Amino acid sequence: MAACNLSFFAGVKASSVAVGTAIAPGSGPIWAGLLQLVLLRRSPTGAWWLGTLLAVPATPDTIRMIGAPELAAMRPGAVLLNVARGTVVDQDALLQALRNKTIAAAFLDVTDPEPLPADHPLWDLDNAHISMHLSGRAQTLMFQRSAQRFIDNLARYRCGQPLLHQVDLNLGY
């Protein structure tokens, strides 16, 4: 596995953002709550490459929403960045796309399974960059923020105001 160098993202520009309901390329599923960000970056040669950032919840509608057809629809120089959930990407299809250079690289904060077994083939690929999915544990103020959110929502509840940060059980997030 190649070391992840954050300078790789210098000069990255967002070109389009889609939030809401979308249909995956090919015959993929329809999902709600999609945040797919297409990134543009100028390479040292002056060419632009496209990347896709996945930041969606894990719901029945998002399981393997990125599979072989979606990866094949990406440009050969494209980069997949997954900070969502590991189940959003068909891991076998991603492995094949990376091996065959269908896409240039994948930056994965999440995998399926998680943690990724030590003998998984993704670890051996130079174009697979895997980070630990521990962002929640890194937040030193997580418990204080959670307690403050509860107190704020309790006050809103007592005043008859709508609560903040509600979960929509029908959507699954």
Summary of the structure (lengths in Angstrom):
residues: 173
radius of gyration: 18.4
end to end distance: 32.4
largest distance: 59.9
contacts: 445
relative contact order: 0.13
helix: 25%
strand: 25%
